[in-house]
Amino acid sequence: MSPARPRVRPLVDLLRLFVPPGIWFAQFTTVYLAEALMCTPPVARPGALIWTGAAATLTALAALIAFAFMQGRRADRIERTGAAFLHDAALWLALLSGLAVIWTAFPFAVLPTCTPPAG
């Protein structure tokens, strides 16, 4: 008889953990790049960059909600094993990444852009 091999979970289960932080990173990069470009002299249309930051934020929030919804639908088919832990971790990361998206967008929406330093 051959020894029983342990069941191996697909790599996709692990990679799902990187989706929510990846969405947040894309939004973070877009918002701060737009902010940096608005503060450079040759930019003629800062309004378009403000809309770019807003669109990136709304798109990131929609993507995180869609991801959490798909993970929630997947929960019915998962038995209580290690796959359930990865599933729950992915949902928590989606929630934390959603908070990070809001935290990143808040200064962009509230504070004035390109304020010269005091002094």
N, CA, C and O of each residue as an XYZ file, in Angstrom:
476
protein
N       0.822     -1.177      0.000
C       0.000      0.000      0.000
C       0.871      1.246      0.000
O       1.961      1.268      0.570
N       0.373      2.257     -0.639
C       1.099      3.519     -0.663
C       0.588      4.407      0.477
O      -0.583      4.341      0.853
N       1.468      5.222      1.010
C       1.029      6.104      2.100
C       0.028      7.133      1.568
O       0.133      7.588      0.429
N      -0.923      7.482      2.395
C      -1.938      8.460      1.992
C      -1.300      9.840      1.881
O      -0.590     10.296      2.777
N      -1.566     10.471      0.785
C      -1.042     11.823      0.569
C      -2.019     12.839      1.136
O      -3.229     12.676      0.980
N      -1.532     13.870      1.780
C      -2.445     14.883      2.316
C      -3.115     15.647      1.171
O      -2.536     15.854      0.104
N      -4.334     16.051      1.431
C      -5.070     16.808      0.428
C      -4.444     18.207      0.306
O      -4.227     18.888      1.308
N      -4.165     18.610     -0.899
C      -3.532     19.899     -1.146
C      -4.589     20.860     -1.680
O      -5.299     20.553     -2.637
N      -4.680     22.023     -1.048
C      -5.622     23.033     -1.523
C      -5.018     23.748     -2.722
O      -3.799     23.883     -2.829
N      -5.872     24.199     -3.610
C      -5.344     24.928     -4.770
C      -4.682     26.245     -4.372
O      -5.008     26.835     -3.342
N      -3.774     26.678     -5.186
C      -3.068     27.934     -4.953
C      -4.037     29.117     -4.998
O      -3.782     30.150     -4.380
N      -5.129     28.972     -5.716
C      -6.114     30.047     -5.841
C      -6.680     30.428     -4.473
O      -6.950     31.602     -4.218
N      -6.862     29.432     -3.587
C      -7.374     29.739     -2.249
C      -6.438     30.681     -1.507
O      -6.898     31.582     -0.804
N      -5.156     30.488     -1.650
C      -4.188     31.362     -1.002
C      -4.116     32.724     -1.699
O      -4.002     33.758     -1.040
N      -4.181     32.719     -3.011
C      -4.074     33.976     -3.747
C      -5.268     34.892     -3.507
O      -5.160     36.105     -3.690
N      -6.404     34.330     -3.102
C      -7.568     35.170     -2.779
C      -7.271     36.114     -1.620
O      -7.922     37.150     -1.482
N      -6.311     35.769     -0.802
C      -5.932     36.656      0.302
C      -5.291     37.945     -0.193
O      -5.326     38.958      0.505
N      -4.714     37.922     -1.374
C      -4.007     39.085     -1.893
C      -4.896     40.012     -2.719
O      -4.465     41.106     -3.083
N      -6.122     39.602     -3.021
C      -7.006     40.430     -3.845
C      -7.415     41.719     -3.128
O      -7.219     42.794     -3.694
N      -7.978     41.669     -1.902
C      -8.379     42.935     -1.267
C      -7.231     43.918     -1.026
O      -7.388     45.099     -1.338
N      -6.080     43.487     -0.482
C      -4.994     44.465     -0.342
C      -4.489     44.970     -1.696
O      -4.032     46.109     -1.799
N      -4.568     44.142     -2.722
C      -4.168     44.589     -4.058
C      -5.091     45.674     -4.599
O      -4.637     46.623     -5.238
N      -6.392     45.529     -4.339
C      -7.353     46.561     -4.752
C      -7.061     47.854     -4.008
O      -7.049     48.932     -4.603
N      -6.824     47.745     -2.696
C      -6.502     48.945     -1.929
C      -5.214     49.588     -2.435
O      -5.145     50.811     -2.552
N      -4.191     48.787     -2.737
C      -2.925     49.337     -3.213
C      -3.114     50.075     -4.542
O      -2.518     51.131     -4.753
N      -3.929     49.532     -5.424
C      -4.183     50.207     -6.706
C      -4.873     51.552     -6.475
O      -4.528     52.543     -7.118
N      -5.837     51.590     -5.570
C      -6.533     52.842     -5.270
C      -5.583     53.824     -4.600
O      -5.570     55.005     -4.947
N      -4.793     53.355     -3.653
C      -3.830     54.197     -2.946
C      -2.856     54.837     -3.924
O      -2.596     56.038     -3.858
N      -2.323     54.030     -4.828
C      -1.364     54.533     -5.811
C      -2.011     55.556     -6.732
O      -1.412     56.591     -7.026
N      -3.225     55.280     -7.188
C      -3.912     56.191     -8.102
C      -4.217     57.521     -7.425
O      -3.991     58.581     -8.010
N      -4.725     57.475     -6.204
C      -5.090     58.711     -5.502
C      -3.859     59.561     -5.219
O      -3.881     60.770     -5.446
N      -2.798     58.953     -4.733
C      -1.613     59.744     -4.409
C      -0.858     60.191     -5.655
O      -0.208     61.236     -5.630
N      -0.925     59.439     -6.726
C      -0.346     59.891     -7.990
C      -1.127     61.086     -8.530
O      -0.533     62.045     -9.022
N      -2.453     61.034     -8.441
C      -3.274     62.167     -8.880
C      -2.968     63.400     -8.042
O      -2.866     64.509     -8.566
N      -2.823     63.195     -6.725
C      -2.485     64.323     -5.848
C      -1.125     64.911     -6.211
O      -0.973     66.132     -6.250
N      -0.152     64.076     -6.472
C       1.184     64.568     -6.834
C       1.157     65.293     -8.177
O       1.826     66.314     -8.342
N       0.397     64.781     -9.126
C       0.328     65.441    -10.429
C      -0.403     66.777    -10.350
O      -0.090     67.699    -11.103
N      -1.373     66.887     -9.444
C      -2.076     68.166     -9.302
C      -1.158     69.241     -8.762
O      -1.368     70.425     -9.025
N      -0.144     68.847     -8.010
C       0.751     69.818     -7.384
C       1.969     70.145     -8.246
O       2.845     70.891     -7.807
N       2.041     69.612     -9.440
C       3.148     69.965    -10.329
C       2.706     71.100    -11.239
O       1.548     71.129    -11.656
N       3.594     72.033    -11.558
C       3.211     73.234    -12.306
C       2.585     73.003    -13.683
O       1.627     73.707    -14.005
N       3.048     72.080    -14.511
C       2.494     72.067    -15.863
C       1.081     71.479    -15.993
O       0.540     71.460    -17.098
N       0.476     71.007    -14.918
C      -0.854     70.412    -15.030
C      -1.870     71.519    -15.262
O      -1.991     72.449    -14.464
N      -2.595     71.405    -16.364
C      -3.547     72.440    -16.733
C      -4.960     72.138    -16.234
O      -5.768     73.054    -16.074
N      -5.262     70.868    -15.989
C      -6.626     70.498    -15.615
C      -6.631     69.673    -14.326
O      -6.752     68.449    -14.390
N      -6.504     70.305    -13.164
C      -6.524     69.530    -11.919
C      -7.891     68.920    -11.634
O      -7.983     67.938    -10.897
N      -8.953     69.484    -12.204
C     -10.291     68.939    -11.985
C     -10.416     67.509    -12.479
O     -11.088     66.688    -11.854
N      -9.773     67.208    -13.599
C      -9.813     65.841    -14.134
C      -9.104     64.877    -13.190
O      -9.512     63.723    -13.057
N      -8.050     65.342    -12.537
C      -7.335     64.481    -11.601
C      -8.143     64.253    -10.322
O      -8.059     63.186     -9.715
N      -8.918     65.247     -9.918
C      -9.795     65.062     -8.764
C     -10.836     63.990     -9.088
O     -11.123     63.131     -8.254
N     -11.393     64.036    -10.281
C     -12.367     63.013    -10.684
C     -11.709     61.651    -10.818
O     -12.347     60.627    -10.574
N     -10.442     61.628    -11.203
C      -9.720     60.349    -11.281
C      -9.590     59.719     -9.897
O      -9.803     58.517     -9.741
N      -9.245     60.518     -8.898
C      -9.152     60.011     -7.532
C     -10.495     59.536     -7.006
O     -10.578     58.507     -6.336
N     -11.548     60.287     -7.310
C     -12.891     59.884     -6.873
C     -13.329     58.599     -7.565
O     -13.910     57.715     -6.936
N     -13.050     58.498     -8.858
C     -13.416     57.290     -9.597
C     -12.634     56.077     -9.098
O     -13.182     54.979     -9.003
N     -11.360     56.274     -8.781
C     -10.555     55.169     -8.252
C     -11.102     54.695     -6.914
O     -11.128     53.496     -6.641
N     -11.538     55.630     -6.083
C     -12.091     55.270     -4.783
C     -13.395     54.509     -4.933
O     -13.583     53.467     -4.305
N     -14.296     55.017     -5.756
C     -15.581     54.341     -5.950
C     -15.404     52.976     -6.607
O     -16.097     52.022     -6.254
N     -14.487     52.880     -7.553
C     -14.228     51.593     -8.208
C     -13.649     50.589     -7.209
O     -14.030     49.419     -7.210
N     -12.738     51.043     -6.368
C     -12.145     50.149     -5.368
C     -13.188     49.664     -4.370
O     -13.208     48.486     -4.015
N     -14.052     50.566     -3.918
C     -15.106     50.152     -2.988
C     -16.066     49.161     -3.642
O     -16.470     48.182     -3.015
N     -16.430     49.411     -4.894
C     -17.318     48.488     -5.609
C     -16.657     47.124     -5.795
O     -17.311     46.091     -5.653
N     -15.370     47.121     -6.109
C     -14.657     45.853     -6.299
C     -14.555     45.075     -4.988
O     -14.684     43.851     -4.982
N     -14.326     45.778     -3.883
C     -14.243     45.101     -2.588
C     -15.604     44.544     -2.159
O     -15.679     43.453     -1.593
N     -16.666     45.284     -2.425
C     -18.007     44.784     -2.116
C     -18.320     43.566     -2.969
O     -18.872     42.586     -2.469
N     -17.975     43.616     -4.257
C     -18.209     42.467     -5.145
C     -17.396     41.258     -4.688
O     -17.894     40.132     -4.705
N     -16.154     41.486     -4.283
C     -15.317     40.388     -3.801
C     -15.921     39.759     -2.551
O     -15.996     38.535     -2.443
N     -16.355     40.603     -1.597
C     -16.949     40.082     -0.364
C     -18.242     39.333     -0.663
O     -18.522     38.310     -0.038
N     -19.025     39.824     -1.601
C     -20.262     39.142     -1.979
C     -19.963     37.772     -2.582
O     -20.627     36.788     -2.256
N     -18.957     37.708     -3.468
C     -18.600     36.420     -4.076
C     -18.055     35.460     -3.017
O     -18.347     34.265     -3.059
N     -17.276     35.968     -2.079
C     -16.776     35.119     -1.003
C     -17.931     34.626     -0.129
O     -17.924     33.479      0.319
N     -18.914     35.482      0.112
C     -20.074     35.081      0.892
C     -20.879     33.990      0.204
O     -21.379     33.077      0.861
N     -21.006     34.077     -1.106
C     -21.717     33.046     -1.861
C     -20.942     31.737     -1.846
O     -21.528     30.655     -1.876
N     -19.622     31.847     -1.800
C     -18.761     30.666     -1.781
C     -18.792     29.955     -0.433
O     -18.447     28.777     -0.346
N     -19.202     30.659      0.617
C     -19.182     30.103      1.970
C     -20.103     28.892      2.099
O     -19.861     28.026      2.939
N     -21.138     28.818      1.295
C     -22.067     27.688      1.372
C     -21.401     26.373      0.980
O     -21.799     25.313      1.463
N     -20.399     26.426      0.118
C     -19.767     25.206     -0.394
C     -18.516     24.802      0.371
O     -17.892     23.793      0.042
N     -18.143     25.567      1.379
C     -16.886     25.302      2.087
C     -17.178     24.568      3.390
O     -17.986     25.017      4.203
N     -16.525     23.462      3.573
C     -16.637     22.756      4.845
C     -15.699     23.416      5.857
O     -14.803     24.165      5.468
N     -15.888     23.155      7.102
C     -15.096     23.772      8.166
C     -13.725     23.118      8.264
O     -13.502     22.230      9.087
N     -12.816     23.567      7.417
C     -11.435     23.071      7.431
C     -10.510     24.261      7.265
O     -10.882     25.397      7.560
N      -9.316     23.994      6.796
C      -8.369     25.064      6.526
C      -8.857     26.013      5.444
O      -8.516     27.196      5.448
N      -9.659     25.493      4.510
C     -10.200     26.365      3.468
C     -11.145     27.390      4.069
O     -11.241     28.511      3.570
N     -11.839     27.022      5.128
C     -12.732     27.971      5.796
C     -11.928     29.102      6.437
O     -12.362     30.254      6.435
N     -10.765     28.776      6.981
C      -9.913     29.818      7.559
C      -9.481     30.808      6.483
O      -9.539     32.019      6.699
N      -9.048     30.308      5.327
C      -8.635     31.202      4.245
C      -9.811     32.050      3.763
O      -9.643     33.223      3.426
N     -10.989     31.454      3.732
C     -12.188     32.181      3.329
C     -12.484     33.314      4.309
O     -12.727     34.448      3.896
N     -12.463     33.007      5.604
C     -12.727     34.031      6.615
C     -11.650     35.116      6.615
O     -11.951     36.296      6.796
N     -10.413     34.718      6.414
C      -9.323     35.698      6.348
C      -9.495     36.626      5.151
O      -9.234     37.825      5.252
N      -9.931     36.082      4.024
C     -10.163     36.917      2.836
C     -11.292     37.905      3.080
O     -11.216     39.050      2.632
N     -12.337     37.483      3.783
C     -13.433     38.408      4.101
C     -12.972     39.517      5.040
O     -13.345     40.675      4.858
N     -12.160     39.171      6.049
C     -11.639     40.188      6.960
C     -10.706     41.150      6.229
O     -10.716     42.351      6.498
N      -9.910     40.632      5.317
C      -9.030     41.507      4.535
C      -9.831     42.431      3.636
O      -9.432     43.574      3.415
N     -10.959     41.956      3.110
C     -11.823     42.815      2.298
C     -12.388     43.949      3.150
O     -12.445     45.095      2.704
N     -12.802     43.633      4.366
C     -13.323     44.664      5.259
C     -12.231     45.680      5.615
O     -12.459     46.887      5.541
N     -11.062     45.197      5.997
C      -9.970     46.104      6.349
C      -9.502     46.929      5.154
O      -9.145     48.097      5.307
N      -9.503     46.334      3.978
C      -9.105     47.078      2.782
C     -10.149     48.135      2.435
O      -9.798     49.210      1.949
N     -11.418     47.845      2.677
C     -12.460     48.860      2.475
C     -12.261     50.042      3.398
O     -12.405     51.191      2.981
N     -11.930     49.768      4.656
C     -11.632     50.858      5.586
C     -10.394     51.633      5.149
O     -10.346     52.855      5.286
N      -9.403     50.934      4.630
C      -8.182     51.601      4.153
C      -8.474     52.479      2.940
O      -7.886     53.552      2.800
N      -9.369     52.042      2.069
C      -9.747     52.857      0.907
C     -10.400     54.150      1.380
O     -10.077     55.228      0.881
N     -11.312     54.050      2.335
C     -11.971     55.251      2.861
C     -10.953     56.147      3.569
O     -10.979     57.366      3.401
N     -10.065     55.552      4.353
C      -9.038     56.313      5.068
C      -8.104     57.035      4.094
O      -7.691     58.165      4.351
N      -7.778     56.389      2.990
C      -6.895     56.993      1.990
C      -7.596     58.126      1.249
O      -6.976     59.143      0.940
N      -8.878     57.954      0.965
C      -9.603     58.948      0.180
C     -10.041     60.143      1.013
O     -10.288     61.214      0.460
N     -10.143     59.988      2.318
C     -10.649     61.070      3.163
C      -9.818     62.354      3.062
O     -10.396     63.415      2.826
N      -8.495     62.308      3.229
C      -7.723     63.553      3.095
C      -7.799     64.125      1.680
O      -7.800     65.342      1.497
N      -7.861     63.255      0.695
C      -7.956     63.701     -0.699
C      -9.247     64.485     -0.912
O      -9.269     65.448     -1.679
N     -10.317     64.082     -0.242
C     -11.609     64.730     -0.431
C     -11.786     65.974      0.457
O     -12.509     66.897      0.082
N     -11.139     66.005      1.614
C     -11.425     67.051      2.589
C     -10.379     68.172      2.594
O     -10.736     69.348      2.663
N      -9.126     67.826      2.522
C      -8.070     68.831      2.647
C      -7.832     69.573      1.338
O      -8.032     69.013      0.260
N      -7.411     70.816      1.427
C      -7.095     71.554      0.193
C      -5.844     70.975     -0.461
O      -4.925     70.511      0.215
N      -5.832     71.014     -1.768
C      -4.690     70.440     -2.482
C      -3.589     71.486     -2.647
O      -3.857     72.678     -2.805
N      -2.381     71.022     -2.608
C      -1.187     71.819     -2.899
C      -1.060     73.064     -2.023
O      -0.705     74.136     -2.515
N      -1.338     72.932     -0.774
C      -1.170     74.049      0.141
C       0.313     74.233      0.418
O       0.989     73.285      0.819
N       0.828     75.441      0.211
C       2.266     75.635      0.483
C       2.536     75.507      1.975
O       1.676     75.825      2.796
N       3.733     75.041      2.328
C       4.058     74.887      3.753
C       4.088     76.233      4.467
O       4.506     77.243      3.900
N       3.647     76.233      5.693
C       3.640     77.455      6.495
C       5.057     77.798      6.928
O       5.857     76.918      7.249
N       5.350     79.078      6.930
C       6.674     79.445      7.427
C       7.326     80.502      6.710
O       8.445     80.882      7.054
